[in-house]
Structures are given as C-alpha cells and as structure tokens.
Amino acid sequence: MLTTAPRGTADILPDQIAKFHHVEDVFRNICRQANFHEIRTPMFEHSELFNRAVGEQTDIVQKEMYTFLDRSERSITLRPEGTAPVARAFIEHGIYAQAQPTKYYYIAQIFRYEKPQQGRLRQHQQCGIEYFGSRHPYADVEVISLAYRFYRQLGLRQFELLLNTIGCPSCRPAHRQALSEFLASRLPALCPDCQSRYERNPMRILDCKNESCQAQLKDAPTPIDYVCDSCAGHYQGVKAGLTALGISFRENPRLVRGLDYYTNTAFEFYSSQIGAQGAIGAGGRYDGLVESCGGPATPGVGFGIGTERLILALEAEGVEFPPTAAVDVFIAALLAELRQADLVAEFDLMGRGLKAQMKQASRLGAKRVVVLGDDEIERGIAVVRDMAGGEQNEVPLGELVPYLTAQQRGSRRGENR
C-alpha cells in the first residue's frame, strides 16, 4: 500500500503536467482580460463554513466532506468547493465595504469523498471565478461568457450551454410545495438518494441521473413555472445578453444545482464526448451566500470548472496541446553556464558514450548538441551539432554562449511565424 496512491487520487506526471499548465495559462489570461484577480484561500476551513454555506442537508455535507478534528479539537474540513471560502475571505477582509463589484478567480484543489469517476477524482483541480456586488443580469452574462470564451480559446467546439432559473427564496416555496405533492405518490419508486432528498430538498430530485427516477418525473412541476416577476425578468435579461453576444444555449427546466446557496440563474456546460458524466463546468447566482456566512447582503454569481474533466473533453475532440518544453541544448560535457543564459540545458551523468548521448539528446528533443571532448578543449573550441538538419560547426569556447543564445532566438522567431 505504501507504493499505491489512495483511491480517488492520481499522480500528474511530467508528460501530463504540460496540459494542466496550458489550461491554467489560458484561464489566467482570459481572467486578466476581463479584470478578474487571483485569490488563494486555505486548503482547509472551519467545518461550520460549509455546513452553513453549502447546506447541512446537501449530499456534500452529509456524505462527501473530508472532516476531522485538529489537535485543539476544532472541526476542520478540506475544501469541497471553491465558492464558500472565497465568500469567507470577502467578509473577513472587509472587501464588501470597498467599491463594488469584486471580481476574483482561483485555481484550487478540491476534495470530495465520492465515487471516483472519469475525470472526477476525490482530489481534483478546479478553475473558478466569483463575481460579487451586482444583481444585474449582465453580471451573469459576463461570467457565462468568460467560461464560453475560455473553452473556445482552448479549442473546444463540441459543447453545449444549458440554462435555467431556479427562483429565489420568495418564489421557491410554492414550487417546493407543488413538487412535494407531485412526488408523494411516486416516492416508493424513487431511488434511495431521491427518497432522502424528498424531505431535505425535493428540487434536487429533478437532477437525478437515475433512469427510473427520470421516468417518474415526467410532467413534474419545474422551478421556472413558479418564478416571481423579478426572477422572470432577471432570467429574460440573461437570455437577451447571451443572445446579443452570439452565445447559443438550450433551456433545461430541470437543471438545478446541488448546493443550497444557489438562486436564480443556473447553468452548465456539457460535452457529449466524454460519456454520461459530461459536465465540464457549472455555476449560477448565489445572492444569499455572503449574508448566510455572516456578512452583509451581497449578490454574487460564479462558476467552477473541473480541470481534469476539461482535459478529457479536449483530448476527446483531438485538440492539440502545446508540446512539452523541449531541451534547448544537450551538453555532452559539463557546461552549466549555458543555463545562466536562459537556455534549457541538460548534460550526461550516466557515463554514456558519445553515440548513446546523441540518442539521449534526440529522446529529450534537444535542438542542438554541444560536444566537448579532450581534443576540443585542447583546441579551444566546441562542436555544435544541429539535431534537425545535421549541420555541425566549430565554435570558439569564448563565443559559445552568445552563439547558442543567438541560434535559440532565431529558432523561436521561426516557430512564431
């Protein structure tokens, strides 16, 4: 067991990490263009934060959190989602008292004790944004359009935006009552999870993926049938804004979120290329979250995107990732000062012969090899071999670093054309 990672976790080895770097770099740049600023919150929080913010009756709090007592007998939970910690920081540091809106993004590790799925492990990475301070429907549009542009810039094409409104605390009770009455006679036919949700949060039953439950939900009342005029107007504003930007969407009246803090807009990006668990990002509005965590009433909207699942979708579409950073120079004898000239340089410490070193240089993707043997040192020169074209030049040792630097600049200019 010492040599096996815990179930639901995975090592990200060097041949895969470049894909994560690429996704993160594109995400950071998209957020920078939209004036979102990075925030980093602790990996663990007081458990009460998630109990209050996410909801004590949700699946996350009931079954999925990694919770433990620290040495001072305080209940601590590893971060199971990204929004509540950001809301806590927003309150703790008095950001609500500053001019609004506040626009944050994060790249964070998420921990949930759930059945591992393709692209969704018990420890996985998430990219997310949180937009505090505006109730305007165009705030929702900005958040959704940022995710949309992120996917498109990565090269993703075969995905769909699903959209719904789940109402507010004023209009939601009417829907809950109607849905409860509808489901009462069908309760025995529902799965155990949905039977549990019936008392806690019957709206969650609408989102159940169990086929037998879906059969029972035909003609079930949906939130949009009960929204108040204010919620309906907000939803129309969101749809109009997306349409104006040319972002297509499909309304799904059964789309809900699994966390209690969501209100009004709910959305999900879905890829059909990665099987039944095709959600590659989701979010919505949470106007009551900050207040429920102890801060002043502050509207908010945001999303979370699972990085591993997004990479699966990109691979399924055949999107090409940038190549792993190649070695600029493979040094057949020690010449470490090349690294001080900002060249990626490697050298042999395995005692290989020159021919074997050349093969190793090729495996590393080295653009050039510098050969420095006894004869070369005696003559005061280095032999520089171009691995692509096979040309070989003798360069005086005193000119080696500027020569290689100039060659590398020329190679990069050629790659950028």
C-alpha positions as CSV (number, residue, x, y, z in Angstrom):
1,M,0.0,0.0,0.0
2,L,2.9,2.3,0.5
3,T,3.5,2.4,-3.2
4,T,-0.1,2.9,-4.2
5,A,-1.8,6.3,-4.2
6,P,-5.1,6.5,-2.2
7,R,-8.2,5.6,-4.1
8,G,-9.6,8.6,-5.9
9,T,-6.3,10.4,-6.3
10,A,-3.8,10.4,-9.1
11,D,-0.2,11.5,-9.8
12,I,0.2,14.0,-12.5
13,L,3.5,13.0,-14.2
14,P,5.7,15.3,-16.3
15,D,4.3,14.1,-19.6
16,Q,0.8,15.2,-18.4
17,I,1.6,18.3,-16.4
18,A,2.1,20.4,-19.6
19,K,-1.6,20.0,-20.3
20,F,-2.5,21.4,-16.9
21,H,-0.1,24.3,-17.4
22,H,-1.7,25.1,-20.7
23,V,-5.2,25.1,-19.4
24,E,-4.2,27.3,-16.4
25,D,-2.3,29.7,-18.6
26,V,-5.2,30.2,-20.9
27,F,-7.6,30.6,-17.9
28,R,-5.4,33.2,-16.2
29,N,-5.1,35.2,-19.4
30,I,-8.9,35.1,-20.0
31,C,-9.5,36.3,-16.5
32,R,-6.9,39.0,-16.8
33,Q,-8.6,40.4,-19.9
34,A,-11.9,40.5,-18.0
35,N,-10.2,42.2,-15.0
36,F,-10.6,39.3,-12.6
37,H,-7.9,39.0,-10.0
38,E,-6.5,35.8,-8.5
39,I,-7.3,34.8,-4.9
40,R,-5.9,31.8,-3.0
41,T,-7.7,30.5,0.0
42,P,-6.6,27.9,2.5
43,M,-6.9,24.2,1.6
44,F,-9.0,23.6,4.7
45,E,-11.6,25.7,6.6
46,H,-13.7,25.5,9.7
47,S,-16.4,22.9,9.0
48,E,-19.1,25.4,10.1
49,L,-18.4,27.4,6.9
50,F,-19.5,24.6,4.6
51,N,-22.3,23.5,6.9
52,R,-23.9,26.9,6.8
53,A,-23.0,28.0,3.2
54,V,-23.4,24.7,1.3
55,G,-26.3,23.4,3.4
56,E,-26.3,20.8,6.2
57,Q,-28.8,18.7,4.2
58,T,-26.8,18.6,1.0
59,D,-25.0,15.5,-0.3
60,I,-21.7,17.3,0.0
61,V,-22.1,18.0,3.8
62,Q,-23.9,14.7,4.5
63,K,-21.7,12.3,2.7
64,E,-18.7,13.8,0.8
65,M,-16.7,16.1,3.0
66,Y,-13.3,15.2,4.4
67,T,-13.8,16.4,8.0
68,F,-11.5,15.8,11.0
69,L,-10.7,17.2,14.4
70,D,-7.4,19.0,14.7
71,R,-5.2,18.8,17.9
72,S,-7.3,21.5,19.5
73,E,-10.5,19.5,18.9
74,R,-11.7,22.0,16.3
75,S,-13.7,20.6,13.4
76,I,-11.8,21.2,10.1
77,T,-12.8,20.3,6.6
78,L,-10.7,20.0,3.4
79,R,-12.2,22.4,0.8
80,P,-15.0,20.5,-1.0
81,E,-15.9,23.5,-3.3
82,G,-14.4,26.9,-4.1
83,T,-17.1,29.5,-3.6
84,A,-17.7,29.4,0.2
85,P,-14.0,30.0,1.1
86,V,-13.9,33.0,-1.3
87,A,-17.1,34.4,0.3
88,R,-15.5,33.9,3.7
89,A,-12.4,35.9,2.6
90,F,-14.6,38.6,1.1
91,I,-16.2,39.0,4.6
92,E,-13.1,38.6,6.8
93,H,-11.1,41.2,5.0
94,G,-13.9,43.7,4.7
95,I,-13.9,43.7,0.9
96,Y,-17.7,44.3,0.9
97,A,-17.0,47.8,2.2
98,Q,-15.0,48.7,-0.8
99,A,-16.3,49.9,-4.2
100,Q,-18.0,47.0,-6.0
101,P,-18.1,44.8,-8.0
102,T,-15.3,42.5,-6.7
103,K,-14.1,40.0,-9.3
104,Y,-12.0,37.0,-8.3
105,Y,-10.6,33.9,-9.9
106,Y,-9.0,30.9,-8.4
107,I,-7.2,27.6,-9.4
108,A,-7.6,25.3,-6.5
109,Q,-7.6,21.6,-5.3
110,I,-11.0,20.3,-4.3
111,F,-11.6,17.3,-2.0
112,R,-14.8,15.2,-2.0
113,Y,-15.3,11.7,-0.8
114,E,-17.4,10.4,-3.6
115,K,-17.2,7.5,-6.1
116,P,-14.3,8.2,-8.4
117,Q,-15.4,8.9,-12.0
118,Q,-13.7,9.5,-15.2
119,G,-12.1,12.9,-14.9
120,R,-13.5,13.5,-11.4
121,L,-11.4,12.2,-8.5
122,R,-11.7,12.6,-4.8
123,Q,-8.9,15.2,-5.1
124,H,-9.2,17.2,-8.3
125,Q,-8.4,20.6,-9.6
126,Q,-10.9,23.4,-10.3
127,C,-10.7,26.7,-12.1
128,G,-13.4,29.1,-10.9
129,I,-14.5,32.8,-10.8
130,E,-16.6,34.7,-8.3
131,Y,-18.3,38.0,-9.1
132,F,-19.6,39.9,-6.0
133,G,-21.7,43.1,-5.8
134,S,-24.0,43.2,-8.8
135,R,-27.6,42.0,-9.2
136,H,-27.7,43.0,-12.9
137,P,-28.4,40.1,-15.3
138,Y,-25.4,41.2,-17.3
139,A,-23.1,40.1,-14.4
140,D,-24.4,36.6,-15.1
141,V,-23.8,37.1,-18.8
142,E,-20.2,38.2,-18.1
143,V,-19.5,35.2,-16.0
144,I,-21.1,32.7,-18.5
145,S,-19.4,34.4,-21.5
146,L,-16.0,34.2,-19.8
147,A,-16.4,30.4,-19.4
148,Y,-17.6,30.2,-23.0
149,R,-14.5,32.2,-24.3
150,F,-12.2,30.0,-22.2
151,Y,-13.5,26.8,-23.8
152,R,-13.3,28.3,-27.3
153,Q,-9.8,29.6,-26.9
154,L,-8.6,26.2,-25.7
155,G,-10.0,24.8,-29.0
156,L,-13.1,23.1,-27.6
157,R,-16.0,23.1,-30.1
158,Q,-18.4,20.3,-29.2
159,F,-20.0,21.5,-26.1
160,E,-23.4,22.9,-25.1
161,L,-24.6,25.6,-22.7
162,L,-27.6,24.6,-20.6
163,L,-29.6,27.3,-18.8
164,N,-32.3,27.6,-16.3
165,T,-33.6,29.7,-13.4
166,I,-34.4,28.2,-10.0
167,G,-36.1,31.2,-8.5
168,C,-35.4,33.0,-5.2
169,P,-36.4,32.4,-1.5
170,S,-39.7,34.3,-2.2
171,C,-41.0,32.2,-5.0
172,R,-39.3,28.9,-4.4
173,P,-41.5,27.6,-1.6
174,A,-44.5,27.5,-3.9
175,H,-42.6,25.2,-6.3
176,R,-41.4,23.1,-3.4
177,Q,-44.9,22.5,-2.2
178,A,-46.2,21.6,-5.7
179,L,-43.2,19.3,-6.4
180,S,-43.7,17.6,-3.0
181,E,-47.3,16.9,-3.7
182,F,-46.5,15.6,-7.2
183,L,-43.8,13.2,-5.8
184,A,-45.7,12.0,-2.8
185,S,-47.4,9.1,-4.5
186,R,-44.3,8.3,-6.6
187,L,-41.9,8.2,-3.6
188,P,-41.6,4.4,-3.3
189,A,-40.4,4.2,-7.0
190,L,-37.6,6.7,-6.5
191,C,-34.0,5.7,-5.7
192,P,-32.8,5.8,-2.1
193,D,-30.9,9.1,-2.7
194,C,-34.1,10.8,-4.0
195,Q,-36.2,9.4,-1.2
196,S,-33.7,11.1,1.2
197,R,-33.9,14.3,-0.9
198,Y,-37.7,14.4,-0.7
199,E,-37.6,15.7,2.8
200,R,-34.4,17.7,2.6
201,N,-34.5,19.4,-0.8
202,P,-37.0,17.9,-3.3
203,M,-35.9,20.2,-6.1
204,R,-32.6,18.2,-6.2
205,I,-34.7,15.2,-7.4
206,L,-35.2,16.9,-10.7
207,D,-31.5,16.5,-11.4
208,C,-31.2,12.8,-10.6
209,K,-29.5,10.8,-13.4
210,N,-31.2,7.5,-12.5
211,E,-33.4,6.5,-15.4
212,S,-36.1,5.1,-13.2
213,C,-36.4,8.4,-11.3
214,Q,-36.5,10.3,-14.6
215,A,-39.4,8.2,-15.7
216,Q,-41.3,9.2,-12.5
217,L,-40.5,12.9,-13.1
218,K,-42.4,13.2,-16.4
219,D,-44.7,16.2,-16.1
220,A,-43.2,17.2,-12.7
221,P,-43.5,20.9,-11.9
222,T,-40.3,22.8,-12.6
223,P,-38.9,26.0,-10.9
224,I,-39.5,28.2,-13.9
225,D,-43.2,27.6,-13.7
226,Y,-43.3,29.3,-10.3
227,V,-40.8,32.1,-10.5
228,C,-41.9,35.6,-9.4
229,D,-41.9,38.6,-11.8
230,S,-38.5,39.8,-10.6
231,C,-36.9,36.4,-11.2
232,A,-38.6,36.0,-14.6
233,G,-37.3,39.5,-15.6
234,H,-33.8,38.6,-14.5
235,Y,-33.8,35.4,-16.5
236,Q,-35.0,37.2,-19.6
237,G,-32.2,39.7,-19.2
238,V,-29.6,36.9,-19.0
239,K,-31.0,35.2,-22.1
240,A,-31.1,38.5,-24.0
241,G,-27.5,39.3,-23.0
242,L,-26.2,35.9,-24.2
243,T,-28.2,36.2,-27.5
244,A,-26.6,39.6,-28.1
245,L,-23.2,38.1,-27.7
246,G,-24.0,35.3,-30.1
247,I,-23.7,32.6,-27.4
248,S,-26.2,29.8,-28.1
249,F,-27.9,28.0,-25.2
250,R,-30.5,25.4,-24.5
251,E,-33.1,25.9,-21.8
252,N,-33.3,22.9,-19.4
253,P,-36.1,23.5,-16.9
254,R,-34.9,20.6,-14.8
255,L,-31.4,21.9,-14.4
256,V,-30.7,22.6,-10.7
257,R,-27.6,22.9,-8.5
258,G,-26.6,20.7,-5.7
259,L,-25.7,23.4,-3.2
260,D,-28.3,25.3,-1.1
261,Y,-26.8,28.8,-1.8
262,Y,-27.8,29.0,-5.4
263,T,-30.6,31.3,-6.6
264,N,-32.0,32.5,-9.9
265,T,-29.7,31.6,-12.8
266,A,-28.3,28.1,-13.0
267,F,-26.1,27.0,-15.9
268,E,-24.0,24.1,-17.0
269,F,-21.6,23.4,-19.9
270,Y,-21.9,19.9,-21.2
271,S,-19.7,17.8,-23.6
272,S,-21.2,14.7,-25.2
273,Q,-17.7,13.5,-26.0
274,I,-16.8,12.1,-22.5
275,G,-19.7,9.8,-21.7
276,A,-22.6,10.2,-19.4
277,Q,-20.8,12.4,-16.9
278,G,-20.4,15.1,-19.4
279,A,-20.5,18.3,-17.3
280,I,-17.3,20.2,-17.9
281,G,-18.3,23.3,-15.8
282,A,-21.3,24.7,-14.0
283,G,-22.4,27.6,-11.9
284,G,-25.0,30.2,-11.1
285,R,-26.1,33.0,-9.0
286,Y,-25.9,33.0,-5.1
287,D,-27.4,36.2,-3.8
288,G,-27.8,35.0,-0.3
289,L,-24.4,33.3,0.3
290,V,-22.4,36.2,1.8
291,E,-25.2,37.0,4.2
292,S,-25.6,33.4,5.3
293,C,-21.8,33.3,6.1
294,G,-22.2,36.4,8.4
295,G,-21.6,39.3,6.0
296,P,-24.0,41.9,4.6
297,A,-26.5,41.1,1.9
298,T,-24.3,40.9,-1.2
299,P,-25.3,39.4,-4.6
300,G,-22.9,37.1,-6.3
301,V,-22.5,34.8,-9.3
302,G,-19.8,32.4,-10.4
303,F,-18.7,29.0,-11.8
304,G,-16.4,26.1,-11.3
305,I,-14.7,24.1,-14.0
306,G,-13.0,20.7,-13.3
307,T,-9.6,20.8,-15.0
308,E,-9.2,17.0,-15.3
309,R,-12.6,16.6,-17.0
310,L,-12.0,19.5,-19.3
311,I,-8.7,18.0,-20.4
312,L,-10.6,14.7,-21.2
313,A,-13.0,16.7,-23.3
314,L,-10.2,18.4,-25.2
315,E,-8.5,15.1,-25.8
316,A,-11.7,13.5,-27.0
317,E,-12.1,16.3,-29.6
318,G,-8.5,15.8,-30.7
319,V,-7.4,19.2,-29.7
320,E,-3.6,19.5,-29.8
321,F,-1.8,20.7,-26.7
322,P,1.5,22.7,-27.0
323,P,4.4,20.3,-27.0
324,T,6.3,19.7,-23.7
325,A,9.0,22.2,-23.4
326,A,12.0,20.8,-25.3
327,V,15.6,20.9,-24.2
328,D,17.4,23.8,-26.0
329,V,20.8,22.2,-25.7
330,F,22.1,18.8,-24.6
331,I,25.6,19.2,-23.3
332,A,27.9,16.2,-24.0
333,A,30.3,17.5,-21.4
334,L,29.5,19.8,-18.4
335,L,28.9,23.4,-19.4
336,A,26.4,24.6,-16.9
337,E,26.9,28.3,-17.5
338,L,24.6,27.9,-20.5
339,R,21.7,27.8,-18.1
340,Q,22.6,31.3,-16.8
341,A,22.0,32.5,-20.4
342,D,18.3,31.3,-20.0
343,L,18.8,28.2,-22.2
344,V,17.3,24.9,-21.1
345,A,20.4,22.7,-20.9
346,E,21.0,19.1,-20.0
347,F,24.1,17.0,-19.7
348,D,25.1,13.4,-19.2
349,L,25.9,11.9,-15.8
350,M,25.4,8.3,-16.8
351,G,28.8,7.7,-18.4
352,R,27.4,7.1,-21.9
353,G,29.5,7.1,-25.0
354,L,29.1,9.8,-27.5
355,K,26.7,7.8,-29.7
356,A,24.5,6.9,-26.8
357,Q,24.5,10.5,-25.6
358,M,23.3,11.6,-29.1
359,K,20.4,9.1,-28.8
360,Q,19.5,10.5,-25.4
361,A,19.6,14.1,-26.8
362,S,17.2,13.0,-29.5
363,R,14.9,11.4,-27.0
364,L,14.9,14.7,-25.0
365,G,14.0,16.7,-28.1
366,A,17.2,18.7,-27.9
367,K,17.6,21.2,-30.7
368,R,21.5,21.2,-30.5
369,V,24.2,19.1,-29.0
370,V,27.5,20.6,-27.8
371,V,30.4,18.2,-27.9
372,L,33.3,19.0,-25.6
373,G,35.9,16.3,-25.6
374,D,39.6,16.4,-24.7
375,D,40.6,17.3,-28.3
376,E,38.0,20.1,-28.5
377,I,39.2,21.5,-25.1
378,E,42.8,21.4,-26.3
379,R,41.9,23.3,-29.4
380,G,39.8,25.8,-27.5
381,I,36.6,25.0,-29.5
382,A,33.3,23.3,-29.1
383,V,31.5,21.3,-31.8
384,V,27.8,22.3,-32.1
385,R,25.6,19.9,-34.0
386,D,22.1,20.9,-35.2
387,M,19.9,17.9,-34.4
388,A,17.3,18.7,-37.1
389,G,19.5,19.5,-40.1
390,G,22.6,17.6,-39.1
391,E,24.9,20.6,-39.7
392,Q,28.0,20.8,-37.5
393,N,30.0,23.9,-36.6
394,E,33.1,24.5,-34.6
395,V,32.7,27.5,-32.3
396,P,35.4,29.1,-30.1
397,L,34.8,28.4,-26.4
398,G,34.7,32.1,-25.6
399,E,31.9,32.6,-28.1
400,L,29.9,29.5,-27.3
401,V,27.2,31.1,-25.1
402,P,26.4,34.1,-27.3
403,Y,26.4,31.8,-30.3
404,L,23.9,29.4,-28.8
405,T,21.8,32.2,-27.5
406,A,21.6,33.8,-31.0
407,Q,20.8,30.4,-32.5
408,Q,18.0,29.9,-30.0
409,R,16.5,33.3,-30.6
410,G,16.4,32.5,-34.3
411,S,14.7,29.2,-33.7
412,R,12.0,30.8,-31.6
413,R,11.4,33.5,-34.2
414,G,10.9,30.8,-36.8
415,E,8.5,28.9,-34.5
416,N,6.4,32.0,-34.0
417,R,5.9,32.8,-37.7
